[in-house]
Amino acid sequence: MPRVFSMTNKDAIRSMAVAIQTPGIVLSREKTDRHGNVVKPGRQPLGLPVLLWGPPGVAKTAFVSMIARELGYHLVTVLASLREPSDFLGLPLPKHDRATGATEVKMAPPDWAIELNIQSDNPRPAEVGQAMVEDPPGSGHFRPAKRALLFLDEFTTAPKSVQAALLRVVHERVVGDMELNANVAVIAAANPPYMSPGGEALEPPTANRFIHLDWKPLERDVWADYIEGKPATVQIPRIPDRPVFDFFWGRTAPVGAGFIRSFGQTAALDEKKIGKVSDEYRQYAPLFNMPDYRRFKMIGKKASDGFDPTELAWPSPRSWELALRAAAGTMAAQAEDVTTAMMCGSIGAPLCKQFAVYVKNADLKPPEHYVEGNADPKFGSVRMDQMSVMLTQIANFGLQPDKANATVEWLWSYADVNRPQDGWPLNQYDMTLAPQYERWRDDPERGAVMAEKNPTAHATIVGAWNSLEQRVRSQEKGVLAGVGF
């Protein structure tokens, strides 16, 4: 089967560097505080899980080590093929509680997991992935952050029971009963099953948790330089100390949501490229496209078929979020040359290509261009879904500490109900702008983080948006009164 998308080793190196620095999905776990109250603290782990595919003996491990060294990560390598499920689920260990006299069984983590936590920080969400952390919190004293990288090698030679045990490690960052620190990232590597002794094809739930990247045999010059010990010439992207979620909420998430809303359920599926779609999920395809299980299990089983890692990537709500956060990471690292590689490795190349066409046709400028007067929103000539994406991006741009007042003024200048052809209708506020304000005020990933990190900036933003909310509602009352309501 011809490849729909192809990447170079340079793309893979830069993609891995972006992935391990990009904060992942926020996890909420129920805990009981010292007063007995049940709380759900937000926890934002570092890194988007990557699975690097390539033949044996082509320096996958060496280049993962190089990336860790360049970015200052402590590297811990675990050979999945030599482990048992208990190495990831933990070993049962009785623990006696002196206060109550009760004995309970805890699942003790292995040494490699303990080493990861010793060599990494578990900072507050506002500091995840940053070069410096405040230690102790509130002291005003900063030190270099400690970050660690878990490298799971020989992934496809691990038995199915081990692969299943690894799902919790990769996605939830939990080993036994111990949570890995937020500053721990994960990369796995594998040979195509037909190249692996006893190689197992991935199950769809496992494949759906990774960004799949391709690694080829080294070019001759790179190979020769590697033998001579010369440093790699690939520029390793670095994400500066600014929150990646500003790019996620402000740019990539609104565009992704616009694409999902506008993409018809009856869109034609090219099943020659993506294989037969299960009838059970046909109504959801291609945005959610659980591949035909029998065909999926054969990917990478025969050398004559060729092997393209992006065939293992399929779209689901989880992999869509991976893809859009990866795109945000490439923006923050100024490495947008690998945006397509990371998105295709998350949701699959066919849909990734269609998404790229949507972005191009939407002709959306960066939100700061509109607010600063360097771009015309052309509200009178754009579709409603395009207007929604545009306003969401602009609203989220305004949630940055020093952009709130200017953005609110810009938004209000177009909230002219008497000339709807030049501005945006009031129902657009309820659909697009109000939810952004509510999310900022209440969402732990943004509102609570900013309130903790910069209370003055948070108060400024909330105040500016309160003003906009009041002015819009006042205008709305006037309109309704004028038409007899």
C-alpha positions in Angstrom: 0.0 0.0 0.0 1.5 3.4 -0.9 2.2 5.7 1.9 -0.2 8.6 2.4 2.4 10.6 4.4 6.1 10.2 4.8 8.5 11.7 7.3 12.3 12.0 7.7 14.4 11.2 10.7 14.8 14.9 11.2 11.0 15.2 11.5 10.9 12.4 14.0 13.7 13.9 16.1 12.0 17.3 16.2 8.6 15.8 16.8 9.8 13.7 19.8 11.5 16.8 21.3 8.2 18.8 21.0 6.1 15.9 22.3 8.1 15.3 25.6 8.0 19.1 26.4 4.3 19.6 25.7 1.9 19.3 28.7 -0.6 16.5 28.1 -4.2 16.0 29.1 -5.3 17.2 32.5 -6.2 14.4 34.9 -8.6 14.8 37.8 -8.4 12.4 40.7 -10.7 12.3 43.7 -8.8 12.9 47.0 -9.8 13.6 50.5 -8.2 16.7 52.2 -7.3 17.0 55.9 -10.8 18.2 56.7 -12.4 15.1 55.1 -13.7 16.9 52.1 -13.5 15.1 48.7 -11.7 17.2 46.1 -10.7 16.7 42.5 -7.3 18.3 42.0 -6.3 19.0 38.4 -3.0 17.3 37.4 -1.3 18.1 34.1 1.5 15.6 33.2 4.4 16.5 31.0 4.7 15.0 27.5 2.5 13.5 24.8 3.3 9.7 24.5 5.2 8.8 21.4 5.8 5.4 19.8 8.8 5.4 17.5 8.7 2.7 14.8 11.7 1.5 12.8 13.9 -1.5 12.0 16.3 -2.9 14.6 19.8 -1.6 14.9 19.2 1.9 13.3 20.0 4.0 16.4 16.5 4.7 17.7 17.7 4.3 21.3 20.8 6.4 20.6 18.9 9.3 19.3 16.3 9.2 22.1 19.2 9.4 24.5 20.6 12.3 22.5 17.3 14.2 22.8 17.1 13.6 26.5 20.7 14.8 27.0 20.2 17.9 24.9 17.0 18.9 26.8 18.3 18.0 30.2 16.1 15.0 31.0 17.2 12.1 33.2 16.7 9.0 31.1 15.4 5.7 32.4 15.2 2.8 29.9 12.9 -0.2 30.5 12.9 -3.1 28.1 9.2 -4.0 27.9 10.1 -7.5 26.4 11.9 -8.5 29.6 9.2 -7.4 32.0 6.1 -9.0 33.5 2.7 -7.3 34.2 3.6 -7.0 37.8 6.6 -4.7 36.8 4.0 -2.1 35.9 1.0 -3.0 38.0 3.1 -3.3 41.1 3.8 -6.0 43.6 1.4 -6.6 46.5 2.9 -5.5 49.8 1.1 -5.6 53.2 1.2 -2.3 55.1 0.3 -2.1 58.7 -1.4 1.1 60.0 -0.3 1.6 63.6 -3.1 4.1 64.3 -6.0 1.8 63.4 -4.2 -1.5 63.7 -5.5 -2.5 60.2 -3.4 -4.1 57.5 -4.0 -3.3 53.9 -2.3 -4.4 50.7 -0.5 -1.8 48.6 0.9 -2.3 45.1 4.5 -1.4 45.5 6.2 0.3 42.4 9.4 -1.1 41.0 12.8 0.6 41.4 12.8 2.2 37.9 9.6 4.0 38.7 11.0 5.3 42.1 14.1 6.5 40.2 11.9 8.5 37.8 10.2 10.3 40.7 13.5 10.9 42.5 15.0 12.4 39.4 12.0 14.6 38.5 9.8 17.3 40.1 6.1 17.3 40.7 5.5 21.0 40.3 2.3 22.9 40.4 0.4 22.9 37.0 1.6 26.5 36.3 5.2 25.2 36.3 4.9 21.9 34.5 7.7 21.6 32.0 9.3 24.9 32.8 13.0 25.4 33.1 12.8 26.9 36.6 10.5 26.0 39.5 9.8 27.8 42.8 11.1 25.7 45.7 9.4 25.8 48.1 6.2 27.2 46.6 5.7 30.9 47.6 9.3 31.3 48.7 10.4 33.4 45.7 13.4 31.1 45.4 13.8 29.4 42.0 16.0 26.5 40.9 16.4 24.5 37.7 13.6 22.1 37.2 14.2 18.3 37.2 12.6 16.4 34.4 12.8 12.7 33.5 12.1 10.6 30.4 10.8 7.0 30.6 11.9 5.1 27.5 10.0 1.9 26.9 12.0 -0.1 24.4 11.1 -3.2 22.4 7.4 -2.5 22.9 6.0 -4.9 20.3 8.0 -7.9 21.7 6.3 -7.5 25.0 3.5 -10.1 25.6 -0.1 -8.8 25.3 -0.5 -9.0 29.1 2.4 -6.6 29.5 1.2 -4.3 26.8 -2.2 -4.2 28.6 -0.4 -3.4 31.9 1.5 -0.6 30.2 -1.7 1.3 29.2 -2.1 2.8 32.7 1.6 3.8 32.8 1.5 5.5 29.4 -1.9 7.2 29.7 -2.4 7.8 33.4 1.3 7.8 34.5 0.6 5.4 37.4 2.9 2.5 38.3 1.5 0.3 41.0 -0.2 2.6 43.5 2.3 5.4 42.8 1.7 8.3 40.5 4.7 9.4 38.4 5.6 13.0 38.9 4.1 15.5 36.5 7.6 16.2 35.0 7.9 12.6 33.7 7.5 12.1 29.9 7.2 8.9 28.0 8.6 7.6 24.7 8.3 4.0 23.4 10.1 2.4 20.5 9.2 -0.7 18.5 10.1 -2.7 15.4 7.3 -3.6 13.0 5.9 -7.0 14.2 7.3 -8.9 11.2 10.8 -7.8 12.2 10.4 -8.7 15.9 11.0 -12.1 17.5 7.6 -13.1 18.7 6.3 -9.6 17.7 2.8 -8.8 18.6 0.6 -6.5 16.6 -0.8 -3.6 18.7 -4.4 -3.6 19.9 -6.5 -0.6 18.8 -6.8 0.8 22.4 -3.0 0.7 22.7 -2.3 2.3 19.4 -4.8 5.1 20.1 -2.8 6.3 23.1 0.3 7.2 21.1 1.6 9.6 18.5 3.2 7.2 15.9 6.4 8.3 14.3 8.5 6.7 11.6 12.3 6.1 11.9 14.4 5.0 8.9 17.9 3.7 8.5 20.4 6.6 8.9 21.6 8.5 5.9 25.3 7.7 5.2 26.7 11.0 6.3 24.7 10.9 9.6 25.8 7.3 10.1 29.4 8.2 9.6 29.2 11.3 11.9 27.6 9.1 14.5 30.4 6.5 14.4 33.0 9.3 14.7 31.1 10.7 17.7 30.2 14.0 16.1 27.1 15.7 17.5 23.8 15.6 15.6 23.2 18.6 13.4 19.4 18.5 13.9 18.1 21.5 15.8 16.3 20.4 18.9 13.2 22.6 19.5 12.8 24.0 22.9 9.5 25.3 24.4 10.1 28.5 26.4 8.6 29.3 29.7 5.2 30.2 28.5 2.1 28.2 28.9 1.4 25.9 25.9 -2.2 25.8 26.7 -2.5 29.4 25.6 -1.8 28.0 22.1 -4.1 25.0 22.6 -7.1 26.9 23.9 -6.4 30.0 21.8 -5.6 28.5 18.4 -5.6 24.8 17.8 -8.6 23.7 19.9 -11.0 26.3 18.4 -9.9 25.3 14.8 -10.2 21.6 15.7 -13.7 22.2 17.1 -14.7 24.2 14.0 -13.5 21.3 11.8 -15.5 18.8 13.8 -18.6 20.9 13.8 -18.5 21.6 10.0 -17.5 18.1 8.8 -20.6 16.3 7.7 -21.3 12.8 8.9 -22.1 11.7 5.3 -18.6 12.7 4.0 -17.3 10.1 1.6 -14.8 7.7 3.1 -11.9 6.5 1.0 -11.8 3.0 2.2 -9.1 2.0 -0.3 -6.8 4.1 1.9 -8.1 3.6 5.4 -9.6 0.1 5.0 -13.1 -1.1 5.6 -14.9 0.9 8.2 -16.9 -1.1 10.7 -20.7 -0.7 10.1 -21.1 -0.2 13.8 -19.1 3.1 13.7 -19.9 4.2 10.1 -22.2 7.0 11.3 -19.4 8.5 13.3 -16.7 8.2 10.6 -14.4 9.8 9.6 -14.1 12.0 12.7 -14.3 8.9 14.9 -13.1 5.9 12.8 -12.5 2.7 14.8 -10.8 0.7 12.1 -11.8 -2.8 11.0 -10.3 -4.9 13.7 -9.2 -7.8 11.5 -7.4 -5.5 9.1 -5.9 -3.5 11.9 -4.4 -6.6 13.5 -2.5 -7.4 10.2 -0.8 -4.0 10.0 3.0 -4.6 10.1 2.7 -8.4 10.1 4.0 -9.0 6.6 7.1 -7.3 5.0 5.5 -7.6 1.5 2.8 -5.1 2.6 5.2 -2.4 3.6 4.8 -0.6 6.9 3.5 2.9 7.5 3.1 3.8 11.2 0.4 6.3 10.5 -1.9 3.4 9.5 -1.9 2.6 13.2 -3.2 6.1 14.1 -7.0 6.4 14.1 -9.2 9.3 15.1 -11.1 9.3 18.5 -11.8 12.0 21.0 -8.6 11.0 22.8 -6.3 11.1 19.7 -7.9 14.3 18.5 -6.9 16.0 21.7 -3.4 14.5 21.3 -3.2 15.9 17.8 -4.4 19.4 18.7 -2.1 19.6 21.8 0.8 18.5 19.6 0.0 21.3 17.2 0.0 23.7 20.1 3.3 22.4 21.2 4.8 23.0 17.7 3.6 26.6 17.8 5.1 27.2 21.3 8.4 25.7 20.1 8.4 27.5 16.8 8.6 24.0 15.1 5.6 24.2 12.9 7.5 22.2 10.2 6.5 19.0 12.2 2.9 19.9 12.9 1.7 17.7 10.1 3.9 14.8 11.1 2.6 14.9 14.7 -1.1 15.2 13.7 -0.9 12.5 11.1 0.7 10.2 13.7 -2.2 10.9 16.0 -5.4 10.8 14.0 -4.1 9.1 10.8 -2.8 10.6 7.5 -6.1 10.7 5.5 -8.1 12.8 8.0 -5.0 14.8 8.8 -4.7 15.9 5.2 -8.4 16.9 5.1 -7.9 18.9 8.3 -4.9 20.8 6.7 -7.2 21.7 3.7 -9.8 23.0 6.1 -7.3 25.2 7.9 -6.0 26.5 4.6 -9.5 27.3 3.2 -10.6 28.9 6.5 -7.9 31.6 5.9 -7.7 32.4 9.6 -5.0 34.9 10.7 -3.4 34.7 14.2 -5.8 36.4 16.7 -3.4 39.2 17.6 -3.5 40.4 13.9 -7.3 41.1 14.4 -7.0 42.8 17.8 -4.0 44.9 16.7 -5.9 46.1 13.6 -3.7 44.3 11.1 -6.4 42.0 9.7 -10.1 42.5 8.8 -12.4 39.9 10.3 -14.9 40.3 7.4 -17.8 39.3 9.6 -20.3 40.0 6.8 -18.8 37.4 4.4 -17.7 34.5 6.6 -19.7 31.4 7.5 -21.0 31.0 11.0 -18.6 28.2 11.8 -15.7 30.3 10.6 -16.9 33.2 12.7 -17.1 30.9 15.7 -13.5 29.7 15.3 -12.3 33.3 14.8 -14.1 34.7 17.8 -13.0 31.7 20.0 -9.4 32.3 19.0 -9.6 36.0 19.7 -11.4 35.5 23.0 -8.8 33.1 24.2 -6.0 35.5 23.1 -7.6 38.0 25.3 -7.4 35.7 28.3 -3.6 36.3 28.4 -2.6 38.7 31.3 -1.6 41.7 29.2 -4.2 41.3 26.4 -7.5 41.4 28.2 -8.5 45.1 28.0 -7.4 45.5 24.4 -9.3 42.4 23.3 -12.4 43.3 25.2 -12.4 46.7 23.5 -12.0 45.1 20.1 -14.8 42.6 20.8 -17.1 45.3 21.9 -16.4 47.4 18.9 -17.9 44.6 16.7 -20.8 43.8 19.1 -23.1 46.3 17.3 -26.6 44.8 17.2 -27.9 47.7 15.1 -25.5 46.8 12.3 -25.3 42.9 12.4 -23.9 42.8 8.9 -20.7 44.5 10.3 -20.5 42.9 13.7 -21.5 39.6 15.3 -25.0 38.8 16.5 -25.8 38.5 20.2 -26.4 34.7 20.0 -22.8 34.5 18.9 -21.8 35.8 22.3 -23.7 33.1 24.0 -22.3 30.4 21.7 -18.6 31.5 21.5 -17.5 34.3 23.9 -19.4 33.5 27.1 -18.1 29.9 27.3 -14.5 31.2 27.1 -15.1 33.6 29.9 -16.8 30.8 32.0 -13.9 28.4 31.3 -11.3 31.0 32.3 -13.1 31.8 35.5 -13.7 28.2 36.6 -11.4 25.9 34.6 -8.5 24.5 36.8 -6.2 24.4 33.7 -6.3 28.1 33.1 -8.2 30.1 35.6 -6.9 28.5 38.7 -3.3 28.3 37.3 -3.3 32.1 36.5 -5.0 33.0 39.8 -2.2 31.1 41.6 0.6 32.4 39.4 -0.5 36.0 39.0 -3.5 37.0 41.0 -3.4 40.6 39.7 -3.5 39.5 36.0 -6.3 37.1 36.8 -8.3 39.8 38.5 -7.7 42.1 35.5 -9.0 39.5 33.0 -12.0 38.6 35.1 -12.8 42.3 35.5 -12.5 43.1 31.8 -14.7 40.2 30.9 -17.3 41.1 33.5 -17.5 44.5 31.9 -18.1 43.0 28.5 -20.7 40.6 29.9 -22.6 43.5 31.5 -22.5 45.7 28.4 -23.7 42.8 26.2 -26.6 42.0 28.5 -27.5 45.6 28.8 -27.6 46.0 25.0 -29.5 42.8 24.7 -32.2 44.1 27.1 -32.5 47.2 25.0 -33.0 45.2 21.8 -35.6 42.9 23.3 -37.5 45.9 24.7 -37.5 47.5 21.3 -39.2 44.5 19.7 -41.9 44.2 22.4 -40.4 41.4 24.7 
